[in-house]
């Protein structure tokens, strides 16, 4: 392939030399009948010199072309196919309009001015065509999403409850890294489809590539959780590429996407929960769910626990249930390392969870 490319570059170089020589010959009026031999000699000499120069420079030119092609491919690899198609169509339309306008600009009598203005017109209209086509494609795509959701809502209303499709659940980065969403989906308490936006995946990739070990491990855990949800769980998963270029924060993008898709955001971020409630977006908070499913304990009930350490106050002992609920045992310090029966005296519910207060059953 390198040899073929070298010869192609050499031939192009020879043709370039011939073109330049013909231009100079015509300009200097060398192309006359009496000097045909001289003209042919100059033509061959220009082709050989230019071809030889391009042959020597061919390795550098080939590497430059490959690097440029790889850079373009890397830049466009993250762009959705829809945007590539609409952007290309917009570029073609813009260049056609620029070509028509440049035909009028060529009549400007001032040398080089028409060329400079034509180049500026081509660049401006090409960029404008790409921008307008891409923006129009986003609105059309978003309109299709809204239309599909309206039609789906109407269809669901006509279906029996057992066969209706669920409301889209849009996962945020924190709940993916947390991992409990996979266990909840496995139990069947959450119905699909699960929506994973491209900008959330991009944030996960950045976290997984972090130089900090803890942050990197969290990002990789999130990617593993996504793989489990996609491959092992019987739930519908959709990756959507709808983005909001004018918004930089991922949380705001999630809320806008939820509004566009009439979906629900799944998170364990308390701040996102508050912002969503202000904007009228439904939220499923995994931490609230965890607190809601903890076993109910009433004052006066008996429990068997193992006291594992002392508490903040003098004489207190601490124990924990399987779900992490902390139990404060009065005068329980003496029982550290032992399994004892206790009576629940009170239960305190806080934003962070539930706390149980108890005392030893034997009353000592």
Secondary structure as a PSIPRED ss2 file (coil, helix, strand):
# PSIPRED VFORMAT (PSIPRED V4.0)

   1 X C   1.000  0.000  0.000
   2 X H   0.000  1.000  0.000
   3 X H   0.000  1.000  0.000
   4 X H   0.000  1.000  0.000
   5 X H   0.000  1.000  0.000
   6 X H   0.000  1.000  0.000
   7 X H   0.000  1.000  0.000
   8 X H   0.000  1.000  0.000
   9 X H   0.000  1.000  0.000
  10 X H   0.000  1.000  0.000
  11 X H   0.000  1.000  0.000
  12 X H   0.000  1.000  0.000
  13 X H   0.000  1.000  0.000
  14 X H   0.000  1.000  0.000
  15 X H   0.000  1.000  0.000
  16 X H   0.000  1.000  0.000
  17 X H   0.000  1.000  0.000
  18 X H   0.000  1.000  0.000
  19 X H   0.000  1.000  0.000
  20 X H   0.000  1.000  0.000
  21 X H   0.000  1.000  0.000
  22 X H   0.000  1.000  0.000
  23 X H   0.000  1.000  0.000
  24 X H   0.000  1.000  0.000
  25 X H   0.000  1.000  0.000
  26 X H   0.000  1.000  0.000
  27 X H   0.000  1.000  0.000
  28 X H   0.000  1.000  0.000
  29 X C   1.000  0.000  0.000
  30 X C   1.000  0.000  0.000
  31 X C   1.000  0.000  0.000
  32 X C   1.000  0.000  0.000
  33 X H   0.000  1.000  0.000
  34 X H   0.000  1.000  0.000
  35 X H   0.000  1.000  0.000
  36 X H   0.000  1.000  0.000
  37 X H   0.000  1.000  0.000
  38 X H   0.000  1.000  0.000
  39 X H   0.000  1.000  0.000
  40 X H   0.000  1.000  0.000
  41 X H   0.000  1.000  0.000
  42 X H   0.000  1.000  0.000
  43 X H   0.000  1.000  0.000
  44 X H   0.000  1.000  0.000
  45 X H   0.000  1.000  0.000
  46 X H   0.000  1.000  0.000
  47 X H   0.000  1.000  0.000
  48 X H   0.000  1.000  0.000
  49 X H   0.000  1.000  0.000
  50 X H   0.000  1.000  0.000
  51 X H   0.000  1.000  0.000
  52 X H   0.000  1.000  0.000
  53 X H   0.000  1.000  0.000
  54 X H   0.000  1.000  0.000
  55 X H   0.000  1.000  0.000
  56 X H   0.000  1.000  0.000
  57 X H   0.000  1.000  0.000
  58 X H   0.000  1.000  0.000
  59 X H   0.000  1.000  0.000
  60 X H   0.000  1.000  0.000
  61 X H   0.000  1.000  0.000
  62 X H   0.000  1.000  0.000
  63 X H   0.000  1.000  0.000
  64 X H   0.000  1.000  0.000
  65 X H   0.000  1.000  0.000
  66 X H   0.000  1.000  0.000
  67 X H   0.000  1.000  0.000
  68 X H   0.000  1.000  0.000
  69 X H   0.000  1.000  0.000
  70 X H   0.000  1.000  0.000
  71 X H   0.000  1.000  0.000
  72 X H   0.000  1.000  0.000
  73 X H   0.000  1.000  0.000
  74 X H   0.000  1.000  0.000
  75 X H   0.000  1.000  0.000
  76 X H   0.000  1.000  0.000
  77 X H   0.000  1.000  0.000
  78 X C   1.000  0.000  0.000
  79 X C   1.000  0.000  0.000
  80 X C   1.000  0.000  0.000
  81 X H   0.000  1.000  0.000
  82 X H   0.000  1.000  0.000
  83 X H   0.000  1.000  0.000
  84 X H   0.000  1.000  0.000
  85 X H   0.000  1.000  0.000
  86 X H   0.000  1.000  0.000
  87 X H   0.000  1.000  0.000
  88 X H   0.000  1.000  0.000
  89 X H   0.000  1.000  0.000
  90 X H   0.000  1.000  0.000
  91 X H   0.000  1.000  0.000
  92 X H   0.000  1.000  0.000
  93 X H   0.000  1.000  0.000
  94 X H   0.000  1.000  0.000
  95 X H   0.000  1.000  0.000
  96 X H   0.000  1.000  0.000
  97 X H   0.000  1.000  0.000
  98 X H   0.000  1.000  0.000
  99 X H   0.000  1.000  0.000
 100 X H   0.000  1.000  0.000
 101 X H   0.000  1.000  0.000
 102 X H   0.000  1.000  0.000
 103 X H   0.000  1.000  0.000
 104 X H   0.000  1.000  0.000
 105 X H   0.000  1.000  0.000
 106 X C   1.000  0.000  0.000
 107 X C   1.000  0.000  0.000
 108 X C   1.000  0.000  0.000
 109 X C   1.000  0.000  0.000
 110 X C   1.000  0.000  0.000
 111 X C   1.000  0.000  0.000
 112 X C   1.000  0.000  0.000
 113 X H   0.000  1.000  0.000
 114 X H   0.000  1.000  0.000
 115 X H   0.000  1.000  0.000
 116 X H   0.000  1.000  0.000
 117 X H   0.000  1.000  0.000
 118 X H   0.000  1.000  0.000
 119 X H   0.000  1.000  0.000
 120 X H   0.000  1.000  0.000
 121 X H   0.000  1.000  0.000
 122 X H   0.000  1.000  0.000
 123 X H   0.000  1.000  0.000
 124 X H   0.000  1.000  0.000
 125 X H   0.000  1.000  0.000
 126 X H   0.000  1.000  0.000
 127 X H   0.000  1.000  0.000
 128 X H   0.000  1.000  0.000
 129 X H   0.000  1.000  0.000
 130 X H   0.000  1.000  0.000
 131 X H   0.000  1.000  0.000
 132 X H   0.000  1.000  0.000
 133 X H   0.000  1.000  0.000
 134 X H   0.000  1.000  0.000
 135 X H   0.000  1.000  0.000
 136 X H   0.000  1.000  0.000
 137 X H   0.000  1.000  0.000
 138 X H   0.000  1.000  0.000
 139 X H   0.000  1.000  0.000
 140 X H   0.000  1.000  0.000
 141 X H   0.000  1.000  0.000
 142 X H   0.000  1.000  0.000
 143 X H   0.000  1.000  0.000
 144 X H   0.000  1.000  0.000
 145 X H   0.000  1.000  0.000
 146 X H   0.000  1.000  0.000
 147 X H   0.000  1.000  0.000
 148 X H   0.000  1.000  0.000
 149 X H   0.000  1.000  0.000
 150 X H   0.000  1.000  0.000
 151 X H   0.000  1.000  0.000
 152 X H   0.000  1.000  0.000
 153 X H   0.000  1.000  0.000
 154 X H   0.000  1.000  0.000
 155 X H   0.000  1.000  0.000
 156 X H   0.000  1.000  0.000
 157 X H   0.000  1.000  0.000
 158 X H   0.000  1.000  0.000
 159 X C   1.000  0.000  0.000
 160 X C   1.000  0.000  0.000
 161 X H   0.000  1.000  0.000
 162 X H   0.000  1.000  0.000
 163 X H   0.000  1.000  0.000
 164 X C   1.000  0.000  0.000
 165 X C   1.000  0.000  0.000
 166 X C   1.000  0.000  0.000
 167 X C   1.000  0.000  0.000
 168 X C   1.000  0.000  0.000
 169 X E   0.000  0.000  1.000
 170 X E   0.000  0.000  1.000
 171 X E   0.000  0.000  1.000
 172 X C   1.000  0.000  0.000
 173 X H   0.000  1.000  0.000
 174 X H   0.000  1.000  0.000
 175 X H   0.000  1.000  0.000
 176 X H   0.000  1.000  0.000
 177 X H   0.000  1.000  0.000
 178 X H   0.000  1.000  0.000
 179 X C   1.000  0.000  0.000
 180 X H   0.000  1.000  0.000
 181 X H   0.000  1.000  0.000
 182 X H   0.000  1.000  0.000
 183 X H   0.000  1.000  0.000
 184 X H   0.000  1.000  0.000
 185 X H   0.000  1.000  0.000
 186 X H   0.000  1.000  0.000
 187 X H   0.000  1.000  0.000
 188 X C   1.000  0.000  0.000
 189 X C   1.000  0.000  0.000
 190 X C   1.000  0.000  0.000
 191 X C   1.000  0.000  0.000
 192 X C   1.000  0.000  0.000
 193 X C   1.000  0.000  0.000
 194 X E   0.000  0.000  1.000
 195 X E   0.000  0.000  1.000
 196 X E   0.000  0.000  1.000
 197 X E   0.000  0.000  1.000
 198 X H   0.000  1.000  0.000
 199 X H   0.000  1.000  0.000
 200 X H   0.000  1.000  0.000
 201 X H   0.000  1.000  0.000
 202 X H   0.000  1.000  0.000
 203 X H   0.000  1.000  0.000
 204 X H   0.000  1.000  0.000
 205 X H   0.000  1.000  0.000
 206 X H   0.000  1.000  0.000
 207 X H   0.000  1.000  0.000
 208 X H   0.000  1.000  0.000
 209 X C   1.000  0.000  0.000
 210 X C   1.000  0.000  0.000
 211 X C   1.000  0.000  0.000
 212 X C   1.000  0.000  0.000
 213 X H   0.000  1.000  0.000
 214 X H   0.000  1.000  0.000
 215 X H   0.000  1.000  0.000
 216 X H   0.000  1.000  0.000
 217 X H   0.000  1.000  0.000
 218 X H   0.000  1.000  0.000
 219 X H   0.000  1.000  0.000
 220 X H   0.000  1.000  0.000
 221 X H   0.000  1.000  0.000
 222 X H   0.000  1.000  0.000
 223 X H   0.000  1.000  0.000
 224 X H   0.000  1.000  0.000
 225 X H   0.000  1.000  0.000
 226 X H   0.000  1.000  0.000
 227 X H   0.000  1.000  0.000
 228 X H   0.000  1.000  0.000
 229 X H   0.000  1.000  0.000
 230 X H   0.000  1.000  0.000
 231 X H   0.000  1.000  0.000
 232 X H   0.000  1.000  0.000
 233 X C   1.000  0.000  0.000
 234 X C   1.000  0.000  0.000
 235 X C   1.000  0.000  0.000
 236 X C   1.000  0.000  0.000
 237 X E   0.000  0.000  1.000
 238 X E   0.000  0.000  1.000
 239 X E   0.000  0.000  1.000
 240 X E   0.000  0.000  1.000
 241 X C   1.000  0.000  0.000
 242 X C   1.000  0.000  0.000
 243 X C   1.000  0.000  0.000
 244 X C   1.000  0.000  0.000
 245 X C   1.000  0.000  0.000
 246 X C   1.000  0.000  0.000
 247 X C   1.000  0.000  0.000
 248 X C   1.000  0.000  0.000
 249 X C   1.000  0.000  0.000
 250 X H   0.000  1.000  0.000
 251 X H   0.000  1.000  0.000
 252 X H   0.000  1.000  0.000
 253 X H   0.000  1.000  0.000
 254 X H   0.000  1.000  0.000
 255 X H   0.000  1.000  0.000
 256 X H   0.000  1.000  0.000
 257 X H   0.000  1.000  0.000
 258 X H   0.000  1.000  0.000
 259 X H   0.000  1.000  0.000
 260 X H   0.000  1.000  0.000
 261 X H   0.000  1.000  0.000
 262 X C   1.000  0.000  0.000
 263 X C   1.000  0.000  0.000
 264 X E   0.000  0.000  1.000
 265 X E   0.000  0.000  1.000
 266 X E   0.000  0.000  1.000
 267 X E   0.000  0.000  1.000
 268 X C   1.000  0.000  0.000
 269 X C   1.000  0.000  0.000
 270 X H   0.000  1.000  0.000
 271 X H   0.000  1.000  0.000
 272 X H   0.000  1.000  0.000
 273 X H   0.000  1.000  0.000
 274 X H   0.000  1.000  0.000
 275 X H   0.000  1.000  0.000
 276 X H   0.000  1.000  0.000
 277 X H   0.000  1.000  0.000
 278 X H   0.000  1.000  0.000
 279 X C   1.000  0.000  0.000
 280 X C   1.000  0.000  0.000
 281 X C   1.000  0.000  0.000
 282 X C   1.000  0.000  0.000
 283 X E   0.000  0.000  1.000
 284 X E   0.000  0.000  1.000
 285 X E   0.000  0.000  1.000
 286 X H   0.000  1.000  0.000
 287 X H   0.000  1.000  0.000
 288 X H   0.000  1.000  0.000
 289 X H   0.000  1.000  0.000
 290 X H   0.000  1.000  0.000
 291 X H   0.000  1.000  0.000
 292 X H   0.000  1.000  0.000
 293 X C   1.000  0.000  0.000
 294 X C   1.000  0.000  0.000
 295 X C   1.000  0.000  0.000
 296 X C   1.000  0.000  0.000
 297 X C   1.000  0.000  0.000
 298 X C   1.000  0.000  0.000
 299 X C   1.000  0.000  0.000
 300 X C   1.000  0.000  0.000
 301 X C   1.000  0.000  0.000
 302 X E   0.000  0.000  1.000
 303 X E   0.000  0.000  1.000
 304 X E   0.000  0.000  1.000
 305 X E   0.000  0.000  1.000
 306 X E   0.000  0.000  1.000
 307 X C   1.000  0.000  0.000
 308 X C   1.000  0.000  0.000
 309 X E   0.000  0.000  1.000
 310 X E   0.000  0.000  1.000
 311 X C   1.000  0.000  0.000
 312 X C   1.000  0.000  0.000
 313 X C   1.000  0.000  0.000
 314 X C   1.000  0.000  0.000
 315 X C   1.000  0.000  0.000
 316 X C   1.000  0.000  0.000
 317 X E   0.000  0.000  1.000
 318 X E   0.000  0.000  1.000
 319 X E   0.000  0.000  1.000
 320 X E   0.000  0.000  1.000
 321 X C   1.000  0.000  0.000
 322 X C   1.000  0.000  0.000
 323 X C   1.000  0.000  0.000
 324 X C   1.000  0.000  0.000
 325 X C   1.000  0.000  0.000
 326 X E   0.000  0.000  1.000
 327 X E   0.000  0.000  1.000
 328 X E   0.000  0.000  1.000
 329 X E   0.000  0.000  1.000
 330 X E   0.000  0.000  1.000
 331 X C   1.000  0.000  0.000
 332 X C   1.000  0.000  0.000
 333 X H   0.000  1.000  0.000
 334 X H   0.000  1.000  0.000
 335 X H   0.000  1.000  0.000
 336 X C   1.000  0.000  0.000
 337 X C   1.000  0.000  0.000
 338 X C   1.000  0.000  0.000
 339 X E   0.000  0.000  1.000
 340 X E   0.000  0.000  1.000
 341 X E   0.000  0.000  1.000
 342 X E   0.000  0.000  1.000
 343 X E   0.000  0.000  1.000
 344 X E   0.000  0.000  1.000
 345 X E   0.000  0.000  1.000
 346 X E   0.000  0.000  1.000
 347 X E   0.000  0.000  1.000
 348 X E   0.000  0.000  1.000
 349 X E   0.000  0.000  1.000
 350 X E   0.000  0.000  1.000
 351 X C   1.000  0.000  0.000
 352 X C   1.000  0.000  0.000
 353 X E   0.000  0.000  1.000
 354 X E   0.000  0.000  1.000
 355 X E   0.000  0.000  1.000
 356 X E   0.000  0.000  1.000
 357 X E   0.000  0.000  1.000
 358 X E   0.000  0.000  1.000
 359 X E   0.000  0.000  1.000
 360 X E   0.000  0.000  1.000
 361 X C   1.000  0.000  0.000
 362 X C   1.000  0.000  0.000
 363 X C   1.000  0.000  0.000
 364 X C   1.000  0.000  0.000
